[in-house]
Amino acid sequence: MIDLEAYLGKQIPTSATYWENGIEILTIPENLTDVSFLDIGGGASDITANLLLRGANAFSIDPAYKSRSDLKGRILGQLKPENYTKENIARIRQGLETFMQSIKTNPNRYRAEFATHTSFQDNFFDYIYSINLVTAYLDIDLDTLNRAVDESIRISKPGATIQYFPFLEPEPSGSLVINTQRIKNDQSLLDRLSKDTRIKDFSVREIEFWGRKTLTLIKSDY
Ligand SMILES: C[S@@+](CC[C@H](N)C(=O)[O-])C[C@H]1O[C@@H](n2cnc3c(N)ncnc32)[C@H](O)[C@@H]1O
């Protein structure tokens, strides 16, 4: 049988969302000291690096961390003037340097792992998020989506926040067939969550600056 998640892992592009954009999307608390975070499919984003610099207990997982120099080359290869402004290219390069420095200094924080089966213990994280992975690509397959969400619930603390971005949104680069299936699977996830006693609350809201929706779950307190 094919391992669909590993197969998808090789097809899904990487990217490098930088800190200023990350904080527009995520609901990050003001005091970060000892707050534990997990970025699922972190790619070359410098969000984990910034969280660590601000005193958080932050981790990121991505199968691409197996080959770090490849990851850098893949991001640099995307920075074409036809796709980005000069300012954006400069900011992404700067974020990439912050990420490369952080992964070198804190290798244990960046783990080559998959969303559906991580090495973290039960009830570990205060905050889990995924930008442009779980509900942007893994939702192509309902079983993979459900298993990724189940794993987030397992490793988050009672009362923790889990956030996925974007949600119920077509990917501009995806085909109509794929996007239709993804949106259907996202809807199934909502139906399932409404009956799941491990979840205290969940909401879908639009993020002002981005005009795209995000899904936030609050894990039950028990
Ligand atoms: C589009 S990028 C997003 C990166 C980052 N979150 C950002 O916003 O810039 C998706 C990332 O997910 C990683 N990925 C693919 N499959 C994965 C899986 N099953 N579990 C964790 N990460 C995965 C890819 O290697 C890639 O770096």
PDBQT file of the ligand as one rigid body, heavy atoms in Angstrom, charges set to zero:
ROOT
HETATM    1  C1  LIG A 301       3.477  25.353   1.531  1.00  0.00    +0.000 C 
HETATM    2  S1  LIG A 301       4.689  24.914   2.688  1.00  0.00    +0.000 S 
HETATM    3  C2  LIG A 301       4.290  25.904   4.090  1.00  0.00    +0.000 C 
HETATM    4  C3  LIG A 301       5.503  26.219   4.927  1.00  0.00    +0.000 C 
HETATM    5  C4  LIG A 301       5.280  27.229   6.037  1.00  0.00    +0.000 C 
HETATM    6  N1  LIG A 301       4.244  26.805   6.943  1.00  0.00    +0.000 N 
HETATM    7  C5  LIG A 301       4.957  28.570   5.474  1.00  0.00    +0.000 C 
HETATM    8  O1  LIG A 301       3.808  29.014   5.612  1.00  0.00    +0.000 OA
HETATM    9  O2  LIG A 301       5.813  29.168   4.843  1.00  0.00    +0.000 OA
HETATM   10  C6  LIG A 301       4.179  23.288   3.196  1.00  0.00    +0.000 C 
HETATM   11  C7  LIG A 301       5.264  22.549   3.970  1.00  0.00    +0.000 C 
HETATM   12  O3  LIG A 301       4.699  21.355   4.535  1.00  0.00    +0.000 OA
HETATM   13  C8  LIG A 301       5.667  20.318   4.473  1.00  0.00    +0.000 C 
HETATM   14  N2  LIG A 301       4.957  19.026   4.540  1.00  0.00    +0.000 N 
HETATM   15  C9  LIG A 301       4.478  18.278   3.524  1.00  0.00    +0.000 A 
HETATM   16  N3  LIG A 301       3.832  17.201   4.001  1.00  0.00    +0.000 NA
HETATM   17  C10 LIG A 301       3.913  17.264   5.354  1.00  0.00    +0.000 A 
HETATM   18  C11 LIG A 301       3.413  16.454   6.421  1.00  0.00    +0.000 A 
HETATM   19  N4  LIG A 301       2.698  15.368   6.166  1.00  0.00    +0.000 N 
HETATM   20  N5  LIG A 301       3.675  16.805   7.694  1.00  0.00    +0.000 NA
HETATM   21  C12 LIG A 301       4.387  17.941   7.965  1.00  0.00    +0.000 A 
HETATM   22  N6  LIG A 301       4.871  18.756   7.003  1.00  0.00    +0.000 NA
HETATM   23  C13 LIG A 301       4.631  18.431   5.706  1.00  0.00    +0.000 A 
HETATM   24  C14 LIG A 301       6.388  20.573   3.155  1.00  0.00    +0.000 C 
HETATM   25  O4  LIG A 301       7.664  19.960   3.152  1.00  0.00    +0.000 OA
HETATM   26  C15 LIG A 301       6.441  22.104   3.115  1.00  0.00    +0.000 C 
HETATM   27  O5  LIG A 301       7.639  22.622   3.634  1.00  0.00    +0.000 OA
ENDROOT
TORSDOF 0
